[in-house]
Every structure is written in C-alpha cells, then in structure tokens.
Amino acid sequence: MAGFGVVKGFTKAYDHIVMDELCHNCLVEGARASTKNIHRFTHLDNKAAEEILKDLRSKNPDVGIVVITEGMYSMDADFTNMGEL
C-alpha cells in the first residue's frame, strides 16, 4: 500500500507518469488510480525514458511529470543507474 499511496499522493489526474515497464504492481496500480497519462519505458533503458520525457515536455510544457523506477528490482537483482536517470 505504501507504493500505491505515494504514487497516488504525488500525482494529479492531468499529470503524466513515466515508469519502467517492470515496476512493482503496487506502483503500477497507484499510477492507474492517479491518471490515464502513463508512459512505460523498456526496463532499465534510461535513454528511452529520456526520449519520452523530451517528447512529453515539448508537447506539455506546464504539466507535472513523475518518473517512477525502483532502486533494485528484486526478481532479477538488477538496479537502476539513478545518477544517469
């Protein structure tokens, strides 16, 4: 419920969410409960996330954009390069 609540609390219906396609289901459900503007990027592909962000910002200069990923994905024990992202 914490992941769901954090996403729901930070996001308004008109905001956009950009998230890794392998984010935990609680984060996905929080996103779905918050907005219809959800954009998924290939797992751990920061360049793909960047392209989505550039496109969104150019088309929607005034909306909020929340980027969601996980520090470590427990199923595969891989992790996000947070500094790059």
QUILIN-V247892 format. One record per backbone hydrogen bond with DSSP energy under -0.5 kcal/mol. CO is the residue of the C=O (numbers start at 1). NH is the residue of the N-H. E is the energy in kcal/mol with one decimal. If there is no record, write none. Layout:
<<CO,NH,E> <CO,NH,E>>
//
This chain:
<<1,5,-2.9> <2,6,-2.5> <3,7,-1.9> <4,8,-2.6> <5,9,-2.4> <6,10,-1.7> <7,11,-1.1> <12,15,-1.4> <13,36,-0.6> <16,66,-2.7> <17,19,-0.5> <17,39,-3.0> <18,68,-2.9> <19,41,-2.3> <20,23,-1.7> <24,27,-1.2> <24,28,-1.7> <25,29,-2.9> <26,30,-1.6> <27,31,-2.1> <28,32,-2.6> <29,33,-1.9> <30,34,-0.8> <31,34,-0.8> <31,35,-2.3> <36,38,-1.6> <37,17,-2.8> <39,19,-2.9> <41,21,-2.4> <42,45,-2.5> <44,46,-1.2> <45,49,-1.9> <46,50,-2.4> <47,51,-2.2> <48,52,-2.1> <49,53,-2.6> <50,54,-2.7> <51,55,-2.3> <52,56,-2.8> <53,57,-2.7> <54,58,-2.1> <55,59,-1.8> <56,60,-2.5> <60,63,-1.0> <64,16,-2.6> <66,18,-2.9> <68,20,-1.8> <70,80,-0.7> <71,80,-0.9> <72,74,-0.8> <73,76,-0.7> <73,77,-1.9> <73,78,-1.0> <78,73,-3.4> <80,82,-1.6> <81,85,-2.3>>
//
